[in-house]
C-alpha cells in the first residue's frame, strides 16, 4: 500500500490520494475479503490522521500569529537562588546555576559575598574557586621552584647568596612573558594575575620580595600607613661600586621587577622603585649596559 499512496517529486514527498479503478480491480483479485477490509481500514485511519494534523497545524499557526501581533505578554518572574536583586546574576558569562556563577564572579569582584558563603556551605562541597597553579603556590610558600627552593628560603639568603644563586629572580617576580634567561621560569596566565592581585597574602609576598631585592641593591624600602618609601641603604655606595657597575644583568633585573610589580597590582611600588633606581644611576653616574 505504501507504493500506492506515496510518490516523489524532486526533494518533496507528496501524498497521493488518487486510487484508480485499475488498482482497485487488481486489489479485489489479489486480496481476500478480510485482507481488503484491513487495508481499507488502514487507509481510513491514515486519512483521518492527515486531517487532524492539518487542522491542528492551522490552529497552532493562528495562535502563534495572535501572540506576535497582540499586546506584549509579561515575562514570567525570574528567581535567583543566591541573590535578592536580579542584577546579581547578570554578570558577564553567566550560565548554568546562578548561585554558583555569581560566586565565581564574586570571587574576583567581591560584589556578592553572600553568594560565596552560600556555595562554600554546600554539602558535599563544590570545587568552585580557580585552580591554583605552580607559581601561585610558590608565592604562597606552598611549593618549591624547579631547583627545590622555597620562597621562605630565598628570603633568608644574604646578598652574597643571592648573587651566587641562579634563576630565582623570575620566581620571586614572575610576569606573563617567557623569560629570556631561564626555560624553567614561570609564565603567568590571565587567571594567575587576577588571583595574585586579589589575594592580600600574595600582595604581601610580593612586597617582601621587593624588600629583599631592594636590599640586594643597597636600597631600603618600607611601608608606613600603606605608603611606600624608598631611601638609601647603609651599604648603597659599596653595592654600587661592587655590584651595580660590574654586573651587566642588573638593569635587566630591575626592569623585570618593575614589570612584575606593575602587572600584579603594585603600581605605586613599581613607579617609585623605578624612579629610585633611575636617580641612583644618575647620581653615581653608572653606565647603563
C-alpha positions as CSV (number, residue, x, y, z in Angstrom):
1,X,0.0,0.0,0.0
2,X,2.9,2.4,0.7
3,X,3.8,2.3,-3.0
4,X,0.2,3.2,-3.9
5,X,-0.1,6.3,-1.8
6,X,3.4,7.9,-1.9
7,X,5.3,9.4,-4.8
8,X,8.3,11.7,-5.0
9,X,8.7,15.0,-6.9
10,X,12.2,16.5,-6.6
11,X,13.1,16.6,-2.9
12,X,9.5,16.9,-1.7
13,X,7.4,14.0,-0.8
14,X,3.7,14.3,-2.0
15,X,0.9,12.2,-0.5
16,X,-1.3,11.0,-3.3
17,X,-4.9,10.1,-2.7
18,X,-5.8,9.1,-6.3
19,X,-6.5,5.5,-6.4
20,X,-7.6,4.5,-9.9
21,X,-10.2,1.8,-10.7
22,X,-7.4,-0.2,-12.2
23,X,-5.6,-0.5,-8.9
24,X,-8.8,-1.3,-7.0
25,X,-9.7,-4.0,-9.5
26,X,-6.3,-5.6,-9.1
27,X,-6.7,-5.5,-5.3
28,X,-10.0,-7.2,-5.5
29,X,-8.5,-10.1,-7.4
30,X,-5.4,-10.4,-5.2
31,X,-6.7,-9.6,-1.7
32,X,-9.3,-11.7,0.2
33,X,-12.3,-10.0,1.7
34,X,-10.6,-9.8,5.2
35,X,-7.4,-8.5,3.8
36,X,-9.3,-5.9,1.8
37,X,-11.1,-4.8,4.9
38,X,-7.9,-4.4,6.9
39,X,-6.3,-2.5,4.0
40,X,-9.3,-0.1,3.7
41,X,-9.4,0.3,7.5
42,X,-5.7,1.3,7.5
43,X,-6.3,3.7,4.6
44,X,-9.2,5.4,6.6
45,X,-7.0,5.8,9.7
46,X,-4.3,7.3,7.6
47,X,-6.7,9.9,6.1
48,X,-8.1,10.8,9.5
49,X,-4.5,11.3,10.8
50,X,-3.7,13.6,8.0
51,X,-6.9,15.6,8.5
52,X,-6.2,16.1,12.2
53,X,-2.6,17.2,11.5
54,X,-3.8,19.8,9.1
55,X,-6.4,21.1,11.5
56,X,-4.1,21.3,14.5
57,X,-1.3,22.8,12.5
58,X,-3.5,25.6,11.2
59,X,-4.7,26.3,14.7
60,X,-1.2,26.4,16.1
61,X,-0.2,28.8,13.4
62,X,-3.2,31.1,14.1
63,X,-2.3,31.1,17.8
64,X,1.3,32.0,17.2
65,X,0.2,34.8,14.9
66,X,-2.0,36.1,17.7
67,X,0.9,36.2,20.1
68,X,3.1,38.0,17.7
69,X,0.5,40.5,16.7
70,X,-1.2,41.0,20.1
71,X,-0.3,43.0,23.1
72,X,3.1,42.5,24.9
73,X,2.9,39.5,27.2
74,X,4.5,39.8,30.6
75,X,7.6,37.6,31.1
76,X,7.4,35.1,33.9
77,X,9.2,36.3,37.1
78,X,12.8,35.2,37.3
79,X,14.0,33.5,40.5
80,X,17.5,34.0,41.8
81,X,18.6,31.3,44.2
82,X,21.6,33.3,45.6
83,X,20.7,37.0,45.2
84,X,17.9,39.3,46.4
85,X,18.4,41.5,43.3
86,X,18.1,40.4,39.7
87,X,21.2,42.2,38.6
88,X,23.3,40.0,40.9
89,X,23.1,37.1,38.4
90,X,23.5,39.2,35.2
91,X,27.3,39.0,35.3
92,X,29.3,38.5,32.1
93,X,29.5,34.9,31.2
94,X,26.5,33.9,33.4
95,X,25.2,30.5,32.6
96,X,24.0,27.4,34.5
97,X,23.1,27.5,38.1
98,X,23.1,31.2,39.1
99,X,24.3,30.8,42.6
100,X,27.5,29.1,41.5
101,X,28.0,31.5,38.7
102,X,27.6,34.5,41.0
103,X,30.0,33.0,43.5
104,X,32.7,32.6,40.8
105,X,32.1,36.2,39.6
106,X,32.2,37.5,43.1
107,X,35.4,35.7,43.9
108,X,37.2,38.4,41.7
109,X,34.9,41.4,42.3
110,X,33.8,40.8,45.9
111,X,30.4,42.2,44.8
112,X,28.2,39.3,46.0
113,X,29.8,37.8,49.2
114,X,26.6,36.1,50.2
115,X,26.8,34.0,47.0
116,X,30.3,32.9,48.0
117,X,29.2,32.0,51.5
118,X,26.2,30.0,50.2
119,X,28.3,27.9,47.8
120,X,31.0,27.4,50.5
121,X,28.3,25.9,52.7
122,X,27.2,23.3,50.2
123,X,27.4,19.7,51.3
124,X,29.0,17.9,49.6
125,X,31.5,20.8,48.9
126,X,32.0,22.0,45.4
127,X,35.4,23.0,44.0
128,X,34.4,26.3,42.5
129,X,37.4,28.5,43.1
130,X,40.1,28.8,40.4
131,X,42.7,26.1,40.3
132,X,45.9,27.1,42.0
133,X,49.0,27.0,39.7
134,X,52.6,26.4,40.5
135,X,53.8,30.0,40.5
136,X,50.9,31.0,42.8
137,X,51.7,28.1,45.2
138,X,55.3,29.2,45.2
139,X,54.4,32.7,46.1
140,X,52.3,31.3,48.9
141,X,55.3,29.4,50.1
142,X,53.4,26.1,49.5
143,X,55.6,24.8,46.7
144,X,59.3,24.7,45.6
145,X,60.8,26.0,42.5
146,X,62.3,23.5,39.9
147,X,65.6,23.5,41.9
148,X,63.9,22.6,45.2
149,X,63.9,26.0,46.8
150,X,61.0,27.6,48.6
151,X,60.3,31.3,48.8
152,X,60.9,31.3,52.6
153,X,64.4,30.0,52.0
154,X,65.2,32.8,49.4
155,X,64.1,35.4,52.0
156,X,66.8,34.2,54.3
157,X,69.7,34.5,51.7
158,X,72.4,37.0,52.2
159,X,73.5,39.4,49.4
160,X,76.4,37.1,48.5
161,X,74.0,34.1,48.3
162,X,71.6,36.0,46.2
163,X,74.4,36.9,43.8
164,X,75.7,33.3,43.8
165,X,72.4,31.6,43.2
166,X,70.7,31.5,39.8
167,X,67.2,31.5,38.4
168,X,65.5,32.9,41.4
169,X,64.5,36.4,40.2
170,X,61.7,35.2,37.8
171,X,60.2,33.1,40.6
172,X,60.2,35.9,43.0
173,X,59.0,38.4,40.4
174,X,57.0,36.4,37.7
175,X,55.4,38.0,34.7
176,X,53.2,36.9,31.8
177,X,56.2,36.7,29.4
178,X,58.6,33.8,28.9
179,X,62.0,34.5,30.5
180,X,64.9,35.1,28.0
181,X,67.3,33.7,30.7
182,X,65.6,30.6,32.0
183,X,63.4,28.0,30.3
184,X,62.2,26.9,33.8
185,X,60.8,30.3,34.7
186,X,57.1,30.6,35.3
187,X,54.8,32.4,32.8
188,X,51.7,33.8,34.4
189,X,48.2,33.3,32.9
190,X,45.5,35.9,33.0
191,X,43.9,33.9,35.8
192,X,47.1,33.9,37.8
193,X,47.3,37.6,37.5
194,X,43.8,38.0,38.8
195,X,44.4,35.6,41.7
196,X,47.6,37.4,42.7
197,X,46.0,40.9,42.5
198,X,43.0,39.7,44.6
199,X,44.7,37.8,47.4
200,X,46.3,40.1,50.0
201,X,48.7,37.4,51.2
202,X,50.2,37.2,47.7
203,X,50.4,41.0,47.6
204,X,52.3,40.9,50.9
205,X,54.6,38.2,49.5
206,X,55.5,40.5,46.5
207,X,56.2,43.4,48.9
208,X,58.5,41.1,50.9
209,X,60.2,40.1,47.7
210,X,60.7,43.7,46.8
211,X,62.2,44.4,50.2
212,X,64.7,41.6,49.7
213,X,65.7,42.7,46.2
214,X,65.9,46.4,47.2
215,X,68.3,45.4,50.0
216,X,70.3,43.4,47.4
217,X,70.7,46.7,45.5
218,X,71.6,48.7,48.6
219,X,68.1,50.3,48.8
220,X,65.9,50.5,51.9
221,X,62.1,50.2,51.4
222,X,59.4,50.5,54.0
223,X,55.7,51.0,54.2
224,X,54.0,53.4,56.6
225,X,50.3,53.7,56.7
226,X,50.1,52.0,53.3
227,X,52.5,54.4,51.7
228,X,55.8,53.1,50.2
229,X,59.0,54.9,50.7
230,X,62.4,54.2,49.2
231,X,65.7,55.5,50.6
232,X,69.4,54.8,50.5
233,X,70.5,51.8,52.4
234,X,73.6,51.9,54.7
235,X,75.7,50.0,52.1
236,X,74.4,51.7,48.9
237,X,77.8,53.2,47.9
238,X,79.5,49.8,48.4
239,X,76.8,48.0,46.4
240,X,77.1,50.5,43.6
241,X,80.9,50.1,43.4
242,X,81.0,46.3,43.7
243,X,77.7,45.3,42.1
244,X,75.9,47.9,40.0
245,X,78.9,48.9,38.0
246,X,80.2,45.4,37.5
247,X,77.2,43.3,36.6
248,X,75.6,43.9,33.2
249,X,72.4,42.0,34.2
250,X,71.5,44.5,36.9
251,X,69.4,46.7,34.7
252,X,67.6,43.8,33.1
253,X,66.8,42.5,36.6
254,X,65.4,46.0,37.6
255,X,63.2,46.0,34.5
256,X,61.9,42.5,35.4
257,X,61.0,43.6,38.9
258,X,59.3,46.8,37.7
259,X,57.2,44.9,35.2
260,X,56.2,42.3,37.7
261,X,55.1,44.9,40.3
262,X,53.2,46.9,37.7
263,X,51.5,43.8,36.3
264,X,50.4,42.4,39.7
265,X,48.7,45.3,41.3
266,X,51.6,47.1,43.0
267,X,51.7,50.0,40.5
268,X,52.8,52.6,43.1
269,X,55.7,50.5,44.3
270,X,56.7,49.9,40.6
271,X,56.8,53.6,39.8
272,X,58.6,54.5,43.0
273,X,61.1,51.7,42.6
274,X,61.9,52.6,39.0
275,X,62.3,56.3,39.9
276,X,64.6,55.4,42.7
277,X,66.9,53.3,40.6
278,X,67.0,56.0,37.9
279,X,68.0,58.6,40.4
280,X,70.8,56.3,41.8
281,X,72.0,55.6,38.3
282,X,72.3,59.3,37.6
283,X,73.7,60.3,41.0
284,X,76.5,57.7,40.8
285,X,77.0,58.2,37.0
286,X,76.5,54.5,36.3
287,X,76.7,53.3,32.8
288,X,73.5,51.6,31.6
289,X,74.8,48.5,29.9
